[in-house]
């Protein structure tokens, strides 16, 4: 590949990356509760939308967080203790627990997240989780599991940068920053890359270093995608993709309820036997030259009603009933729970759930547990690929091959009472299951399991020593007695 081909490929990948940024921003805004008021009529929006523009009854965040809190890799097995420790330590050097927690939330809300693996000057791995608005992978058209190239972009105060990763080379480009930044925003906000124009990329060569492009010593594209529920079409799905329309409906119903409560809480006035009030019309000098009727909109907002005619009369009317809004909102939240397989007691304040047993609550969480297991089935191969890249950075080619068949250990997705768990584990022990397997069922990570087994062995050796010492002392006493 020459420089022209690299620039064309960069622009091609950047076009796809750029096109999905609005969708990513919308999904993350809904997760954070930044939700526009939708579905209202034009007349209602003109009169009332500004009043409720900052309000949202955010269920999108709950849906994502409920699943994210169940997902945590805690170890690695199947590559030997030494290999597992080497690879897992490399991840921990890069604050993997924190990065994965951030990445899984982004993946669930915005469809995907990326991981880049590279090496530092000391030969250790650098593992970074990357936002989907900054990274894109180009896959092989025939076999979408093969990565042909990847592009990472980012901005600073004045420029936008791009690095094109191929199996053999790294091509670095730059161009002037196109999005305007506000110096009062946080650095994280200023670093967000918005939708931008294509083209304009120039070679980025460091001062005093004429090597361009850089060689890729790994021999593979070091960028891995962690998609959320990818389909055979290849496109992952956001967990809140179907929630957002219902979220809009809930927010509008709350706005309607607030407005109805506002009207119901203030006095209404009725004028009997007179013509509707009129507003004088003035000329440029301030002289009254006519009148005009008060618009119905003004009468409605001021809660004023006129009844004309000699037979006009006033009757009573009931106070506004707001239950219809809250009942509909509750039904909408129930739909969200069913569609997203989120336990209803996560979304409804225990209404109708107060008398359920622990077993019933556990059964209610089966959908969330299975959804978490589904996420793991898609994520395990990608994490193994990340670990393979880490092994390549460390120069461990045999370990890189071995880790492809390894097993990622995850935290238990089920939340059970300690008494229930202890009872189940005791029964496994009675059936003859080894302690190591029981500890795995308990959800302990490999390091903790090794520590527990070492402590058990230490106790057994201590007990054996005590037994030998007691036998020696007992034999000595018998000799003295003779």
C-alpha positions as CSV (number, residue, x, y, z in Angstrom):
1,X,0.0,0.0,0.0
2,X,1.3,3.4,-0.9
3,X,0.5,6.8,0.7
4,X,-2.3,7.6,-1.8
5,X,-4.0,4.2,-1.1
6,X,-3.7,4.8,2.7
7,X,-5.2,8.3,2.4
8,X,-8.1,6.9,0.3
9,X,-8.7,4.1,2.8
10,X,-8.6,6.6,5.7
11,X,-11.2,8.8,4.0
12,X,-13.4,5.8,3.2
13,X,-13.4,4.5,6.7
14,X,-13.8,7.9,8.2
15,X,-17.0,8.5,6.1
16,X,-18.7,5.5,7.7
17,X,-17.4,6.5,11.2
18,X,-18.6,10.1,10.6
19,X,-22.1,9.0,9.5
20,X,-22.9,7.1,12.7
21,X,-21.9,9.9,15.1
22,X,-25.4,11.5,15.3
23,X,-26.9,8.1,16.3
24,X,-24.3,7.6,18.9
25,X,-24.8,11.0,20.4
26,X,-28.6,10.5,20.5
27,X,-28.3,7.2,22.3
28,X,-25.9,8.5,24.9
29,X,-28.1,11.6,25.4
30,X,-31.0,9.4,26.1
31,X,-28.9,7.3,28.5
32,X,-27.9,10.4,30.4
33,X,-31.5,11.7,30.5
34,X,-31.1,14.5,27.9
35,X,-34.3,13.7,26.1
36,X,-36.3,16.2,23.9
37,X,-40.0,16.5,24.4
38,X,-41.6,14.6,21.4
39,X,-45.0,13.6,20.1
40,X,-46.8,16.7,21.3
41,X,-48.9,18.8,18.8
42,X,-47.5,22.0,17.4
43,X,-50.0,24.1,19.3
44,X,-49.2,22.4,22.6
45,X,-45.5,22.7,22.0
46,X,-45.7,26.4,21.3
47,X,-47.6,27.0,24.5
48,X,-46.0,24.6,26.9
49,X,-42.9,22.8,25.6
50,X,-40.4,25.3,26.9
51,X,-41.7,24.9,30.5
52,X,-40.8,21.1,30.5
53,X,-37.8,21.1,28.2
54,X,-35.4,20.1,31.1
55,X,-37.5,17.3,32.4
56,X,-37.2,13.6,31.8
57,X,-38.3,10.5,33.6
58,X,-35.2,8.6,32.6
59,X,-35.7,4.8,32.2
60,X,-33.0,4.4,29.5
61,X,-30.3,4.8,32.2
62,X,-32.0,2.2,34.4
63,X,-32.2,-0.4,31.5
64,X,-28.5,0.0,30.7
65,X,-27.3,0.0,34.3
66,X,-29.3,-3.0,35.3
67,X,-27.5,-5.2,32.8
68,X,-24.1,-3.5,33.1
69,X,-23.9,-4.1,36.8
70,X,-24.1,-7.9,36.1
71,X,-21.2,-7.9,33.7
72,X,-17.7,-8.1,35.0
73,X,-14.8,-10.4,33.8
74,X,-12.8,-11.6,36.8
75,X,-10.2,-14.0,35.5
76,X,-8.9,-16.4,32.9
77,X,-8.5,-20.2,32.8
78,X,-7.3,-22.7,30.3
79,X,-3.8,-21.4,29.6
80,X,-2.0,-22.5,32.8
81,X,-1.5,-20.5,35.9
82,X,1.6,-18.7,34.7
83,X,0.1,-17.7,31.4
84,X,-3.2,-16.6,33.0
85,X,-1.3,-14.5,35.5
86,X,0.8,-12.9,32.8
87,X,-2.1,-11.9,30.7
88,X,-4.4,-10.8,33.5
89,X,-1.7,-8.8,35.2
90,X,-1.2,-6.9,31.9
91,X,-4.9,-6.1,31.8
92,X,-4.8,-4.9,35.4
93,X,-1.8,-2.7,34.7
94,X,-4.1,-0.9,32.4
95,X,-7.0,-0.5,34.9
96,X,-9.0,-3.1,33.1
97,X,-11.9,-3.2,35.6
98,X,-12.5,0.5,35.4
99,X,-12.2,0.6,31.6
100,X,-14.4,-2.4,31.1
101,X,-17.1,-0.9,33.4
102,X,-17.1,2.3,31.2
103,X,-16.9,0.3,28.0
104,X,-19.8,-2.0,28.7
105,X,-22.1,1.0,29.4
106,X,-21.1,2.6,26.1
107,X,-21.6,-0.7,24.3
108,X,-25.1,-1.3,25.7
109,X,-26.2,2.2,25.0
110,X,-24.4,3.0,21.8
111,X,-24.2,-0.4,20.2
112,X,-20.4,-1.0,20.3
113,X,-17.1,-0.2,21.9
114,X,-13.5,-0.8,20.7
115,X,-10.3,-2.0,22.3
116,X,-6.9,-1.1,21.0
117,X,-3.8,-3.1,22.1
118,X,-0.3,-1.7,21.6
119,X,3.1,-1.9,23.3
120,X,5.1,0.6,25.3
121,X,8.9,1.1,25.2
122,X,9.3,-1.5,28.0
123,X,7.5,-4.2,26.1
124,X,4.3,-4.1,28.2
125,X,0.9,-3.9,26.7
126,X,-1.1,-0.7,26.4
127,X,-4.8,-1.6,26.4
128,X,-7.4,1.2,25.9
129,X,-11.1,1.1,25.5
130,X,-12.2,3.5,22.7
131,X,-15.4,5.4,22.1
132,X,-17.3,4.3,19.0
133,X,-17.4,7.8,17.6
134,X,-13.6,7.7,17.3
135,X,-12.9,4.2,16.0
136,X,-14.0,2.1,13.1
137,X,-12.9,-1.3,11.7
138,X,-12.9,-2.3,8.1
139,X,-13.7,-6.0,7.8
140,X,-13.1,-8.4,4.9
141,X,-16.1,-8.4,2.6
142,X,-16.1,-12.2,2.2
143,X,-15.4,-13.1,5.9
144,X,-16.6,-10.3,8.2
145,X,-14.7,-11.9,11.1
146,X,-11.4,-10.8,9.6
147,X,-10.1,-7.3,10.3
148,X,-8.4,-5.7,7.3
149,X,-7.8,-2.2,8.7
150,X,-9.0,0.1,11.5
151,X,-9.1,3.8,12.0
152,X,-8.7,5.8,15.2
153,X,-9.4,9.6,15.3
154,X,-9.2,12.2,18.1
155,X,-8.9,16.0,18.4
156,X,-6.9,18.4,20.5
157,X,-7.1,22.2,20.8
158,X,-6.5,22.9,17.1
159,X,-6.2,19.6,15.1
160,X,-7.9,16.4,14.3
161,X,-5.7,13.3,14.1
162,X,-6.2,9.9,12.5
163,X,-4.2,6.7,12.6
164,X,-4.8,4.0,10.1
165,X,-3.9,0.5,11.4
166,X,-3.2,-2.3,8.8
167,X,-1.6,-5.7,9.5
168,X,1.8,-4.4,8.4
169,X,1.8,-0.6,8.8
170,X,0.5,2.4,10.8
171,X,-0.3,5.5,8.7
172,X,-0.7,8.7,10.7
173,X,-2.6,11.8,9.4
174,X,-3.8,15.1,10.6
175,X,-5.9,18.1,9.6
176,X,-7.2,21.3,11.2
177,X,-9.9,20.8,13.8
178,X,-13.3,21.5,12.2
179,X,-15.6,21.5,15.2
180,X,-15.7,24.6,17.4
181,X,-14.8,24.0,21.0
182,X,-16.0,25.9,24.0
183,X,-13.1,26.5,26.4
184,X,-15.6,26.5,29.3
185,X,-16.6,22.9,28.7
186,X,-14.8,20.1,30.4
187,X,-11.9,18.6,28.6
188,X,-13.9,15.4,28.0
189,X,-16.6,17.5,26.3
190,X,-14.1,19.4,24.2
191,X,-12.6,16.2,23.0
192,X,-15.8,14.9,21.5
193,X,-15.7,14.7,17.8
194,X,-18.9,15.9,16.1
195,X,-20.1,15.3,12.6
196,X,-17.5,16.8,10.3
197,X,-16.7,17.1,6.6
198,X,-14.5,14.5,4.9
199,X,-11.1,15.0,3.3
200,X,-8.2,17.2,4.0
201,X,-5.9,14.6,5.6
202,X,-2.2,15.3,5.5
203,X,0.8,13.1,6.6
204,X,1.6,13.4,10.3
205,X,5.4,13.1,10.9
206,X,7.0,13.7,14.3
207,X,9.8,16.2,14.5
208,X,13.1,14.4,14.1
209,X,11.5,11.2,12.9
210,X,11.2,10.7,9.2
211,X,9.7,7.2,9.5
212,X,6.3,7.2,7.8
213,X,4.5,4.9,7.8
214,X,5.5,3.0,11.0
215,X,5.9,-0.7,10.9
216,X,3.3,-2.9,12.7
217,X,5.4,-5.6,14.6
218,X,2.2,-7.5,15.6
219,X,1.3,-8.5,12.1
220,X,-2.4,-8.1,12.8
221,X,-4.8,-5.1,13.1
222,X,-4.6,-4.4,16.9
223,X,-8.1,-3.1,17.2
224,X,-11.0,-5.3,18.5
225,X,-14.7,-4.5,18.4
226,X,-17.0,-5.4,21.4
227,X,-20.5,-5.2,19.8
228,X,-23.8,-5.5,21.7
229,X,-26.0,-8.3,20.3
230,X,-24.7,-8.2,16.7
231,X,-26.9,-9.7,14.1
232,X,-25.9,-11.8,11.0
233,X,-26.3,-8.5,9.1
234,X,-23.3,-7.4,11.1
235,X,-25.0,-4.4,12.9
236,X,-25.2,-4.5,16.7
237,X,-28.3,-3.3,18.5
238,X,-28.6,-0.8,21.3
239,X,-30.4,-1.9,24.5
240,X,-32.4,1.3,24.4
241,X,-33.1,1.4,20.7
242,X,-36.7,0.3,21.3
243,X,-37.0,2.1,24.7
244,X,-36.5,5.6,23.3
245,X,-39.9,6.0,21.6
246,X,-41.7,4.8,24.8
247,X,-39.4,7.1,26.8
248,X,-40.6,10.0,24.7
249,X,-44.3,9.0,25.3
250,X,-43.7,8.8,29.1
251,X,-42.1,12.2,29.2
252,X,-45.0,13.7,27.3
253,X,-47.5,12.1,29.6
254,X,-45.8,13.5,32.6
255,X,-45.8,17.0,30.9
256,X,-49.5,16.6,30.3
257,X,-50.1,15.6,33.9
258,X,-48.1,18.5,35.2
259,X,-50.1,20.9,33.0
260,X,-53.4,19.4,34.1
261,X,-52.3,19.6,37.7
262,X,-51.3,23.2,37.2
263,X,-54.8,24.1,35.8
264,X,-56.5,22.1,38.5
265,X,-54.6,23.8,41.3
266,X,-55.7,27.4,40.4
267,X,-59.1,29.1,40.4
268,X,-61.1,29.4,37.2
269,X,-63.3,32.4,36.5
270,X,-66.6,32.7,34.8
271,X,-68.2,35.9,33.5
272,X,-72.0,35.7,33.0
273,X,-74.3,37.6,30.8
274,X,-71.7,39.8,29.0
275,X,-69.9,39.7,25.7
276,X,-66.4,38.3,25.6
277,X,-63.8,40.8,26.7
278,X,-62.3,42.9,24.0
279,X,-58.9,44.5,23.6
280,X,-58.7,48.1,22.3
281,X,-56.8,48.8,19.1
282,X,-54.7,51.9,19.1
283,X,-53.2,54.0,16.3
284,X,-49.7,55.4,16.1
285,X,-50.7,58.3,18.4
286,X,-52.3,56.1,21.0
287,X,-55.9,56.9,20.0
288,X,-58.5,54.1,20.3
289,X,-59.7,53.3,16.8
290,X,-61.4,50.0,17.4
291,X,-61.5,46.8,19.4
292,X,-60.7,43.1,18.9
293,X,-61.7,39.9,20.7
294,X,-59.3,38.3,23.1
295,X,-57.8,35.2,21.5
296,X,-59.0,31.9,22.9
297,X,-55.5,30.9,23.6
298,X,-55.2,33.9,26.1
299,X,-58.6,33.1,27.6
300,X,-57.6,29.5,28.1
301,X,-54.2,30.2,29.7
302,X,-55.8,32.8,32.0
303,X,-58.5,30.3,32.9
304,X,-61.3,32.8,31.9
305,X,-64.7,31.7,30.5
306,X,-67.5,34.0,29.3
307,X,-71.1,32.9,28.8
308,X,-73.3,35.3,26.9
309,X,-77.1,35.5,26.4
310,X,-80.0,36.1,28.8
311,X,-80.3,32.4,29.5
312,X,-76.7,31.9,30.3
313,X,-76.1,30.0,33.6
314,X,-73.2,28.4,35.4
315,X,-73.0,24.8,36.6
316,X,-70.4,22.9,38.6
317,X,-67.7,20.6,37.2
318,X,-65.6,18.0,38.8
319,X,-61.9,18.5,39.6
320,X,-59.4,17.2,37.1
321,X,-58.6,13.5,37.4
322,X,-54.9,12.7,37.0
323,X,-55.1,9.0,37.5
324,X,-55.5,8.4,33.8
325,X,-52.0,9.8,33.2
326,X,-50.2,7.8,36.0
327,X,-52.0,4.6,35.1
328,X,-50.9,5.0,31.4
329,X,-47.3,5.8,32.5
330,X,-47.3,2.7,34.6
331,X,-48.5,0.6,31.6
332,X,-45.7,2.1,29.5
333,X,-43.1,1.3,32.1
334,X,-44.4,-2.2,32.2
335,X,-44.0,-2.5,28.4
336,X,-40.4,-1.3,28.8
337,X,-39.7,-4.0,31.4
338,X,-41.2,-6.7,29.1
339,X,-39.4,-5.6,26.0
340,X,-36.0,-5.2,27.6
341,X,-36.3,-8.3,29.9
342,X,-35.6,-6.0,32.9
343,X,-37.1,-7.2,36.3
344,X,-40.3,-5.3,37.0
345,X,-39.1,-4.5,40.6
346,X,-36.2,-2.5,39.1
347,X,-38.7,-0.2,37.4
348,X,-41.8,-0.1,39.6
349,X,-41.7,0.8,43.3
350,X,-42.7,-2.7,44.5
351,X,-46.3,-2.1,43.4
352,X,-47.8,-5.6,43.5
353,X,-44.5,-7.1,44.5
354,X,-44.4,-6.5,48.2
355,X,-45.5,-10.0,49.2
356,X,-43.4,-12.0,46.8
357,X,-40.9,-14.5,48.1
358,X,-37.2,-14.5,47.5
359,X,-37.6,-17.3,45.0
360,X,-40.2,-15.3,43.1
361,X,-37.9,-12.3,42.9
362,X,-35.1,-14.5,41.7
363,X,-37.4,-16.0,39.0
364,X,-38.3,-12.4,37.9
365,X,-34.6,-11.8,37.2
366,X,-34.2,-14.8,34.8
367,X,-34.7,-12.6,31.8
368,X,-32.0,-10.2,32.8
369,X,-29.6,-13.0,33.7
370,X,-30.2,-14.6,30.3
371,X,-29.7,-11.3,28.5
372,X,-26.4,-10.9,30.4
373,X,-25.3,-14.4,29.4
374,X,-26.2,-13.6,25.8
375,X,-23.9,-10.5,26.0
376,X,-21.1,-12.7,27.3
377,X,-21.5,-15.2,24.5
378,X,-20.8,-12.3,22.0
379,X,-18.0,-10.7,24.1
380,X,-16.0,-13.8,25.1
381,X,-14.4,-14.3,21.6
382,X,-13.5,-10.6,21.4
383,X,-11.9,-10.6,24.8
384,X,-9.9,-13.7,23.9
385,X,-8.7,-11.8,20.8
386,X,-7.7,-8.9,23.1
387,X,-5.7,-11.3,25.2
388,X,-4.1,-12.8,22.1
389,X,-2.9,-9.3,21.1
390,X,-1.5,-8.8,24.6
391,X,0.4,-12.1,24.3
392,X,1.8,-10.9,20.9
393,X,2.9,-7.6,22.5
394,X,4.8,-9.7,25.2
395,X,6.4,-11.8,22.5
396,X,4.6,-15.0,23.7
397,X,3.5,-16.5,20.4
398,X,2.7,-19.9,21.9
399,X,0.6,-18.3,24.6
400,X,-1.1,-16.2,21.9
401,X,-2.2,-19.4,20.1
402,X,-3.2,-21.1,23.4
403,X,-5.4,-18.2,24.6
404,X,-7.7,-18.6,21.7
405,X,-9.2,-21.6,23.4
406,X,-9.2,-20.1,26.9
407,X,-12.2,-19.4,29.1
408,X,-13.0,-16.0,30.4
409,X,-14.3,-16.2,34.0
410,X,-17.2,-13.8,34.8
411,X,-18.8,-12.6,38.0
412,X,-22.0,-14.6,38.8
413,X,-24.9,-12.9,37.0
414,X,-27.4,-14.2,39.6
415,X,-28.0,-12.4,42.8
416,X,-28.9,-14.8,45.6
417,X,-29.1,-14.7,49.3
418,X,-26.0,-16.0,51.1
419,X,-28.1,-18.7,52.8
420,X,-29.4,-20.0,49.5
421,X,-25.9,-20.0,48.0
422,X,-24.3,-21.7,51.0
423,X,-27.0,-24.4,51.0
424,X,-26.4,-25.1,47.3
425,X,-22.7,-25.2,47.6
426,X,-22.9,-27.5,50.6
427,X,-25.0,-29.9,48.6
428,X,-22.4,-29.9,45.8
429,X,-19.7,-30.7,48.4
430,X,-21.8,-33.6,49.7
431,X,-22.0,-35.0,46.2
432,X,-18.2,-35.1,46.1
433,X,-17.5,-32.0,43.9
434,X,-13.9,-30.7,44.5
435,X,-13.4,-27.5,46.4
436,X,-11.9,-25.7,43.4
437,X,-15.0,-26.2,41.4
438,X,-17.3,-25.2,44.3
439,X,-15.3,-21.9,44.6
440,X,-15.8,-21.3,40.9
441,X,-19.6,-21.8,41.4
442,X,-19.3,-19.3,44.2
443,X,-18.1,-16.7,41.7
444,X,-14.6,-16.4,43.0
445,X,-11.9,-15.1,40.6
446,X,-8.9,-17.4,39.9
447,X,-6.5,-15.4,42.2
448,X,-8.9,-15.7,45.1
449,X,-9.4,-19.5,44.4
450,X,-5.7,-20.0,44.4
451,X,-5.4,-18.1,47.7
452,X,-8.1,-20.1,49.3
453,X,-6.6,-23.4,48.2
454,X,-3.2,-22.3,49.5
455,X,-4.7,-21.4,52.8
456,X,-6.5,-24.8,53.0
457,X,-3.2,-26.6,52.2
458,X,-1.4,-24.5,54.9
459,X,-4.1,-25.4,57.4
460,X,-3.8,-29.1,56.6
461,X,0.0,-29.0,56.9
462,X,-0.4,-27.3,60.3
463,X,-2.9,-29.9,61.5
464,X,-0.6,-32.7,60.3
465,X,2.3,-31.2,62.2
466,X,0.2,-30.9,65.3
467,X,-0.8,-34.5,64.9
468,X,2.8,-35.7,64.6
469,X,3.8,-33.6,67.5
470,X,1.0,-35.0,69.6
471,X,2.0,-38.6,68.6
472,X,5.7,-37.9,69.5
473,X,4.7,-36.5,72.9
474,X,2.3,-39.3,73.6
475,X,5.0,-41.9,72.7
476,X,7.5,-40.1,75.0
477,X,5.1,-40.2,77.9
478,X,4.6,-44.0,77.3
479,X,8.4,-44.5,77.4
480,X,8.8,-42.5,80.6
481,X,6.0,-44.5,82.2
482,X,8.0,-47.7,81.5
